Amino acid sequence: MEFVMGIKESKTMSISEIAERKEEVANNNVTMRGAVHTIRDMSEITFLVLRTFEGIVQCVVNKSVDGFTDQHIKEGATLEVYGEVHLEDRAPNGFEIVLHKIKVLSMPSYDTMMPLPIAKRKLNTSLETKLSLRPIALRNLRERAIFKIQEGIVRGFREFMYSQNFTEIRTPKIVAGNAEGGANVFKLEYFGKRAFLAQSPQFYKQTMVAVYDRVFEAAPVFRAEKHNTTRHLNEYTSLDFEMGYIDGFEDIMGMECAMLDYVFQFLEKHYSKELAMLEVKLPDAKKIPAVRFDKAKELVAEKYDRKIRNPYDLEPEEEILIGRYFKEEYDSDLVFVTHYPSKKRPFYAMDDPEDKKFTLSFDLLFKGMEITTGGQRIHDYEEQVKKMEERGMDPADFSNYLMCHKHGIPPHGGLGIGLERLTMKLLDENNVRETTMFPRDVSRLEP
């Protein structure tokens, strides 16, 4: 009888293991596995650069090395190599491996060359080409770094939420109704019933506040918007949280401010290599200015001589100008815009008791783009039913959602952050597809 006894001790070494023990490992033989990132033929010797999950390592190959011929090894091949560690300041990570033996684990089947020069510092090709050849493009070190940083954002978000006693939840993505209203939903046939892909976990977040007080989720959401812009996607990742027993929507903004500060410090600590590679300057989120919606419009109209055309919403150009204003006046890349008009907010947004034309809600703008929408929700059953009826909605269609209101829910609120947009603005990219691993938009369903 054989038993599985956990993870087997590895016979290979990683880049970090060698780098941390360079003096000890120097002039000793090691085994490593990786993919061929690039091959540089120097007549007598060949530099074989391997790519691993941590980065690249330079291998020096004499033409007589066991397992190596010019025609046999190609970019994209995966290898197990065995050789002697030599300290070399000019090599990545300060060392190289002089190979004695190469074992081919897999070999690509292309005949001529890789479709993209992935070993270049930056892929100087069109976004359309990069997206069409995504499985290849993502092997480029800079492209990989984008999504390592995105990983770090989610890790930091989760760690912070746990530290503040939030419970992580999983909400359904196939739903019977849509949280945001409107027609921008993907419709499904669900065993003879009408169903939709979830626009938001909003109803479920509110329901779970009455269970755990504080909840969060990092998951996909779906919007059937026919926008084909640099800032819209039809599937994106939303970082959501909802918290109960709040004194006001300012508590939600304060929590986001603290969370972003934590995330940026987390990135600096754990993802410094990727930040340096992409030349990212992390913003200061220790304090974030806040301005009312109507006041923000007035400020940019006055300073930049721009006429206010839409009193109920912010146009993209206005968001850019608001971001510019607060960068110039307060040296802040972030700004909360509060008290959005009730006319433009969902039915569950709580109206401002001092002026019901406005809501106790906010957006967070980052470098002139909205990355967060949040605010205080209606928790009183009668008040929620009344607002639904005023909007021509039938409360009977929302009986499952209203169950939490009817049977008691604390004062609460929350927000949703677009992960891809946050990454886009952090990296100063011009298109959200650059920071989406496999984008889904009006024209792209593959790869």
C-alpha positions as CSV (number, residue, x, y, z in Angstrom):
1,M,0.0,0.0,0.0
2,E,1.3,3.4,-1.0
3,F,0.4,6.7,0.8
4,V,0.6,10.3,-0.4
5,M,2.6,12.2,2.2
6,G,2.3,15.8,1.1
7,I,4.6,17.8,-1.0
8,K,7.7,16.0,-2.2
9,E,11.1,17.6,-1.5
10,S,12.1,19.3,-4.7
11,K,15.3,18.3,-6.5
12,T,15.4,21.7,-8.2
13,M,16.3,25.1,-7.0
14,S,14.6,28.4,-7.6
15,I,16.1,31.8,-8.6
16,S,15.4,33.2,-5.1
17,E,17.0,30.2,-3.4
18,I,20.2,30.6,-5.3
19,A,20.2,34.4,-5.0
20,E,19.8,34.2,-1.2
21,R,22.6,31.7,-0.9
22,K,24.9,32.8,-3.7
23,E,28.1,32.6,-1.7
24,E,27.3,29.2,-0.4
25,V,26.0,27.8,-3.8
26,A,28.7,29.4,-5.9
27,N,30.8,26.8,-7.9
28,N,28.4,24.1,-6.9
29,N,26.0,22.2,-9.2
30,V,22.3,22.9,-9.2
31,T,19.2,21.7,-11.1
32,M,16.6,24.1,-12.4
33,R,13.5,24.0,-14.5
34,G,12.1,26.7,-16.8
35,A,11.1,27.8,-20.3
36,V,13.5,29.1,-22.9
37,H,12.9,32.8,-22.9
38,T,15.5,33.6,-25.5
39,I,18.7,32.1,-27.1
40,R,21.8,34.2,-27.9
41,D,24.3,32.5,-30.0
42,M,27.9,33.8,-29.4
43,S,29.8,31.4,-31.8
44,E,31.8,29.4,-29.2
45,I,29.1,29.5,-26.5
46,T,25.4,30.1,-26.3
47,F,23.5,32.1,-23.7
48,L,20.3,30.2,-22.9
49,V,17.9,32.5,-20.9
50,L,15.4,30.5,-18.9
51,R,12.1,32.0,-17.6
52,T,10.6,30.8,-14.4
53,F,7.8,32.1,-12.2
54,E,10.2,34.4,-10.5
55,G,12.0,35.9,-13.5
56,I,14.9,34.9,-15.8
57,V,18.2,33.2,-15.3
58,Q,21.1,33.2,-17.6
59,C,22.6,29.8,-18.6
60,V,25.9,29.4,-20.4
61,V,26.0,26.6,-22.9
62,N,29.1,25.1,-24.5
63,K,28.2,23.5,-27.8
64,S,29.3,20.1,-26.5
65,V,26.9,20.1,-23.6
66,D,24.9,16.9,-23.3
67,G,21.4,17.5,-24.8
68,F,22.1,20.7,-26.7
69,T,22.2,21.3,-30.4
70,D,21.4,24.5,-32.3
71,Q,18.5,23.0,-34.0
72,H,17.2,21.0,-31.1
73,I,16.4,23.8,-28.5
74,K,13.9,26.5,-29.5
75,E,12.3,29.5,-27.7
76,G,9.3,28.2,-25.7
77,A,10.9,24.8,-25.0
78,T,10.7,23.8,-21.4
79,L,13.9,22.3,-19.9
80,E,15.5,20.8,-16.9
81,V,19.1,22.0,-16.7
82,Y,22.0,20.9,-14.5
83,G,25.1,23.0,-14.1
84,E,27.5,25.0,-12.0
85,V,26.6,28.3,-10.4
86,H,29.0,31.2,-11.2
87,L,28.7,34.6,-9.7
88,E,28.3,37.2,-12.4
89,D,27.3,40.8,-11.6
90,R,26.2,41.5,-15.2
91,A,23.8,38.6,-15.2
92,P,20.2,38.8,-13.8
93,N,20.1,38.3,-10.1
94,G,24.0,38.3,-10.0
95,F,24.7,34.8,-11.1
96,E,24.6,32.5,-14.1
97,I,24.7,28.7,-14.5
98,V,27.3,27.0,-16.7
99,L,25.4,24.0,-18.0
100,H,26.6,20.4,-18.0
101,K,23.4,18.7,-19.0
102,I,20.0,19.7,-20.6
103,K,16.9,17.6,-20.4
104,V,14.0,18.6,-22.7
105,L,10.6,18.4,-21.0
106,S,8.5,19.7,-23.9
107,M,9.2,21.2,-27.3
108,P,7.0,23.8,-29.2
109,S,5.9,22.7,-32.7
110,Y,6.3,26.0,-34.6
111,D,8.6,25.9,-37.6
112,T,10.0,29.4,-38.0
113,M,9.9,31.7,-35.0
114,M,7.8,32.9,-32.1
115,P,5.0,35.2,-33.3
116,L,6.1,37.9,-30.8
117,P,9.5,38.9,-29.6
118,I,8.7,38.2,-26.0
119,A,12.3,38.6,-24.8
120,K,12.3,42.3,-25.7
121,R,12.0,44.7,-22.8
122,K,8.7,46.0,-24.1
123,L,6.4,44.5,-26.8
124,N,6.3,47.3,-29.4
125,T,3.2,46.0,-31.1
126,S,-0.4,47.0,-31.2
127,L,-2.8,46.3,-28.4
128,E,-5.0,44.3,-30.9
129,T,-2.0,42.0,-31.7
130,K,-1.2,41.5,-28.0
131,L,-4.7,40.6,-27.2
132,S,-5.1,38.2,-30.2
133,L,-1.8,36.5,-29.2
134,R,-2.5,36.8,-25.5
135,P,-1.1,33.3,-24.5
136,I,2.3,34.4,-26.0
137,A,2.3,38.1,-25.2
138,L,1.8,37.4,-21.4
139,R,5.2,35.6,-21.4
140,N,6.9,39.0,-21.8
141,L,8.3,40.1,-18.5
142,R,6.6,43.5,-18.5
143,E,3.3,42.0,-19.4
144,R,3.7,39.4,-16.6
145,A,4.6,42.2,-14.1
146,I,1.2,43.9,-14.8
147,F,-0.7,41.0,-13.5
148,K,1.7,40.3,-10.6
149,I,0.9,43.8,-9.4
150,Q,-2.8,43.1,-9.9
151,E,-2.4,40.0,-7.9
152,G,-0.8,42.1,-5.1
153,I,-3.8,44.5,-5.1
154,V,-6.2,41.6,-4.5
155,R,-3.9,40.1,-1.9
156,G,-3.6,43.4,-0.1
157,F,-7.3,44.0,-0.3
158,R,-8.1,40.6,1.2
159,E,-5.5,41.0,4.0
160,F,-6.9,44.4,5.0
161,M,-10.5,43.2,4.9
162,Y,-9.6,40.2,7.2
163,S,-7.8,42.6,9.6
164,Q,-10.9,44.7,9.9
165,N,-13.1,41.7,10.8
166,F,-14.8,41.3,7.3
167,T,-16.0,37.9,6.3
168,E,-15.3,36.8,2.7
169,I,-18.4,35.7,0.9
170,R,-19.3,34.0,-2.5
171,T,-22.3,35.3,-4.2
172,P,-24.1,33.8,-7.3
173,K,-23.3,35.1,-10.8
174,I,-26.5,33.7,-12.3
175,V,-29.4,35.6,-10.8
176,A,-33.1,36.1,-11.3
177,G,-33.1,39.9,-11.2
178,N,-30.5,42.7,-11.7
179,A,-29.3,44.9,-8.9
180,E,-28.6,48.1,-10.9
181,G,-31.7,48.3,-13.0
182,G,-31.8,49.2,-16.7
183,A,-31.3,47.0,-19.7
184,N,-27.6,46.5,-19.5
185,V,-27.8,42.8,-18.5
186,F,-26.8,39.6,-20.2
187,K,-29.9,37.4,-20.4
188,L,-29.8,33.6,-20.0
189,E,-32.2,30.8,-20.6
190,Y,-32.1,28.9,-17.3
191,F,-34.0,25.6,-17.5
192,G,-37.0,27.4,-18.9
193,K,-36.7,30.4,-16.6
194,R,-35.4,33.9,-17.3
195,A,-32.1,34.6,-15.7
196,F,-29.2,37.1,-15.9
197,L,-25.5,37.3,-15.4
198,A,-25.0,39.4,-12.2
199,Q,-24.2,43.1,-12.7
200,S,-23.2,43.4,-9.1
201,P,-23.3,41.4,-5.8
202,Q,-25.3,44.3,-4.2
203,F,-28.4,42.4,-3.1
204,Y,-26.4,39.6,-1.6
205,K,-23.9,41.9,0.1
206,Q,-26.7,43.7,1.9
207,T,-28.3,40.4,2.8
208,M,-25.1,39.1,4.4
209,V,-24.6,42.3,6.4
210,A,-27.5,41.1,8.5
211,V,-25.6,37.8,9.0
212,Y,-21.9,38.8,9.5
213,D,-22.0,42.7,9.9
214,R,-19.1,43.1,7.5
215,V,-18.6,41.2,4.3
216,F,-16.4,41.4,1.2
217,E,-15.9,39.7,-2.2
218,A,-13.5,39.8,-5.1
219,A,-15.3,38.4,-8.1
220,P,-16.4,39.0,-11.7
221,V,-19.4,41.1,-12.7
222,F,-21.0,41.5,-16.1
223,R,-22.4,44.6,-17.9
224,A,-24.0,44.3,-21.3
225,E,-23.0,47.8,-22.2
226,K,-22.3,48.4,-25.9
227,H,-19.5,50.9,-25.1
228,N,-16.3,50.4,-27.0
229,T,-14.1,52.8,-25.1
230,T,-10.7,52.6,-23.4
231,R,-12.4,52.4,-19.9
232,H,-15.2,49.9,-20.4
233,L,-15.3,46.1,-20.3
234,N,-18.3,43.7,-20.4
235,E,-16.7,41.5,-17.7
236,Y,-14.5,42.9,-15.0
237,T,-13.4,42.1,-11.5
238,S,-15.1,44.0,-8.7
239,L,-13.6,44.4,-5.2
240,D,-16.7,44.8,-3.1
241,F,-17.3,45.3,0.6
242,E,-20.4,46.1,2.7
243,M,-20.3,47.1,6.4
244,G,-23.1,47.4,9.0
245,Y,-23.6,49.7,12.0
246,I,-22.2,52.7,10.3
247,D,-22.8,56.3,11.5
248,G,-22.7,57.6,7.9
249,F,-21.4,57.1,4.4
250,E,-18.2,58.8,5.6
251,D,-17.3,55.5,7.4
252,I,-17.2,53.8,4.0
253,M,-14.9,56.4,2.5
254,G,-12.7,56.2,5.6
255,M,-12.5,52.4,5.3
256,E,-11.5,52.6,1.6
257,C,-8.9,55.3,2.3
258,A,-7.3,53.0,4.9
259,M,-7.6,50.0,2.6
260,L,-5.9,51.7,-0.3
261,D,-3.1,53.0,1.9
262,Y,-2.6,49.4,3.1
263,V,-2.6,48.0,-0.4
264,F,-0.1,50.5,-1.7
265,Q,2.3,49.7,1.2
266,F,1.7,46.0,0.6
267,L,2.7,46.4,-3.0
268,E,5.8,48.4,-2.0
269,K,6.9,45.6,0.4
270,H,6.1,42.5,-1.7
271,Y,6.1,43.7,-5.4
272,S,9.0,46.1,-5.5
273,K,10.6,44.3,-8.4
274,E,7.5,44.6,-10.6
275,L,6.9,48.2,-9.5
276,A,10.5,49.0,-10.5
277,M,10.2,47.2,-13.9
278,L,7.1,49.2,-14.8
279,E,8.4,52.4,-13.2
280,V,5.3,52.8,-11.0
281,K,5.1,55.6,-8.5
282,L,2.6,54.7,-5.8
283,P,0.2,57.4,-4.8
284,D,-0.3,58.7,-1.3
285,A,-3.6,57.4,0.1
286,K,-3.1,58.4,3.8
287,K,-5.5,61.2,3.3
288,I,-7.9,61.8,0.4
289,P,-9.7,65.1,-0.3
290,A,-13.5,64.9,-0.6
291,V,-15.8,67.4,-2.4
292,R,-19.5,67.5,-3.1
293,F,-20.7,66.6,-6.6
294,D,-22.2,70.1,-7.3
295,K,-19.2,71.9,-5.8
296,A,-16.8,69.8,-7.9
297,K,-18.7,70.8,-11.1
298,E,-18.5,74.5,-10.1
299,L,-14.8,74.3,-9.3
300,V,-13.7,72.9,-12.7
301,A,-16.2,75.1,-14.6
302,E,-14.7,78.2,-13.0
303,K,-11.0,77.2,-13.2
304,Y,-11.0,75.6,-16.7
305,D,-13.7,77.8,-18.2
306,R,-16.0,74.8,-19.0
307,K,-19.8,75.1,-19.2
308,I,-21.8,72.7,-17.0
309,R,-23.9,70.7,-19.5
310,N,-25.2,67.8,-17.4
311,P,-26.3,68.7,-13.9
312,Y,-27.0,65.1,-12.9
313,D,-23.8,63.2,-13.8
314,L,-20.1,63.7,-14.4
315,E,-18.9,63.5,-18.0
316,P,-15.5,61.7,-18.6
317,E,-14.0,65.1,-19.4
318,E,-15.2,66.5,-16.1
319,E,-13.7,63.6,-14.2
320,I,-10.4,64.3,-15.9
321,L,-10.6,68.0,-14.9
322,I,-11.6,67.2,-11.3
323,G,-8.6,64.9,-11.1
324,R,-6.4,67.7,-12.6
325,Y,-7.8,70.3,-10.2
326,F,-7.1,68.3,-7.0
327,K,-3.6,67.3,-8.3
328,E,-2.8,71.0,-8.9
329,E,-4.4,72.3,-5.7
330,Y,-3.8,69.5,-3.2
331,D,-1.2,67.3,-4.9
332,S,-3.6,64.4,-4.6
333,D,-4.1,61.7,-7.3
334,L,-7.3,60.6,-5.5
335,V,-10.5,62.5,-4.7
336,F,-13.9,61.5,-3.3
337,V,-16.8,63.1,-5.1
338,T,-19.8,62.9,-2.8
339,H,-23.6,63.5,-2.8
340,Y,-24.5,62.4,-6.3
341,P,-27.9,63.3,-7.5
342,S,-30.6,60.8,-6.6
343,K,-31.8,60.7,-10.2
344,K,-28.5,59.0,-11.2
345,R,-28.2,56.6,-8.3
346,P,-29.8,53.1,-7.8
347,F,-33.1,52.7,-5.8
348,Y,-31.2,51.3,-2.8
349,A,-29.1,54.5,-2.4
350,M,-30.1,56.5,0.7
351,D,-31.2,60.1,0.0
352,D,-29.7,62.9,1.9
353,P,-32.3,63.9,4.6
354,E,-31.2,67.5,4.2
355,D,-31.8,67.6,0.5
356,K,-33.5,64.6,-1.1
357,K,-32.3,65.6,-4.6
358,F,-28.9,64.2,-3.5
359,T,-27.8,60.9,-2.1
360,L,-25.4,59.8,0.7
361,S,-23.1,58.3,-1.9
362,F,-19.8,58.9,-3.6
363,D,-17.4,58.0,-6.3
364,L,-13.6,57.8,-5.9
365,L,-11.7,59.3,-8.8
366,F,-8.1,58.2,-9.4
367,K,-6.1,60.3,-11.8
368,G,-9.3,61.6,-13.3
369,M,-11.2,58.3,-13.7
370,E,-13.9,56.8,-11.5
371,I,-12.7,53.6,-10.0
372,T,-15.2,53.2,-7.1
373,T,-18.9,53.8,-6.5
374,G,-20.3,53.5,-3.0
375,G,-22.5,55.0,-0.3
376,Q,-25.0,54.4,2.4
377,R,-28.0,52.1,1.6
378,I,-31.6,52.3,2.7
379,H,-32.1,49.9,5.6
380,D,-35.7,50.7,6.6
381,Y,-38.2,48.5,4.9
382,E,-41.0,51.1,4.5
383,E,-38.5,53.7,3.2
384,Q,-37.1,51.2,0.6
385,V,-40.6,50.1,-0.6
386,K,-41.6,53.8,-0.9
387,K,-38.6,54.7,-3.0
388,M,-39.2,51.7,-5.3
389,E,-42.8,52.7,-5.8
390,E,-41.8,56.3,-6.5
391,R,-39.7,54.9,-9.3
392,G,-42.5,52.8,-10.8
393,M,-41.0,49.5,-9.5
394,D,-43.1,46.7,-8.1
395,P,-41.8,45.7,-4.7
396,A,-43.3,42.3,-5.2
397,D,-40.6,41.6,-7.8
398,F,-38.0,42.1,-5.1
399,S,-39.5,40.1,-2.3
400,N,-36.3,38.0,-1.8
401,Y,-34.2,41.1,-1.6
402,L,-36.6,42.9,0.7
403,M,-36.6,40.0,3.1
404,C,-33.5,41.3,4.9
405,H,-35.1,44.8,5.3
406,K,-38.4,43.4,6.5
407,H,-36.8,41.2,9.1
408,G,-34.2,43.8,10.3
409,I,-30.9,45.0,8.9
410,P,-28.5,47.6,10.6
411,P,-27.6,50.9,9.0
412,H,-25.1,50.0,6.4
413,G,-23.2,50.9,3.2
414,G,-20.5,49.7,1.0
415,L,-18.7,50.1,-2.4
416,G,-17.4,48.3,-5.5
417,I,-13.9,49.0,-7.0
418,G,-13.1,48.1,-10.6
419,L,-9.9,46.1,-10.3
420,E,-8.8,46.5,-13.9
421,R,-9.4,50.3,-13.8
422,L,-7.5,50.6,-10.6
423,T,-4.6,48.8,-12.1
424,M,-4.8,50.8,-15.3
425,K,-4.5,54.1,-13.5
426,L,-1.9,52.9,-11.1
427,L,0.3,51.8,-14.0
428,D,-0.6,54.9,-16.1
429,E,-1.9,52.8,-19.0
430,N,-4.3,54.3,-21.6
431,N,-6.6,51.4,-22.1
432,V,-8.2,49.1,-19.5
433,R,-7.6,46.1,-21.8
434,E,-3.9,46.5,-21.1
435,T,-4.6,45.5,-17.5
436,T,-7.1,42.8,-18.2
437,M,-5.7,39.3,-18.6
438,F,-8.3,38.1,-21.1
439,P,-10.6,41.0,-21.9
440,R,-14.2,40.6,-22.8
441,D,-15.7,43.6,-24.7
442,V,-18.2,44.1,-27.5
443,S,-15.9,42.6,-30.1
444,R,-13.7,40.1,-28.2
445,L,-14.8,36.7,-26.9
446,E,-11.4,34.9,-27.5
447,P,-8.8,33.9,-26.6
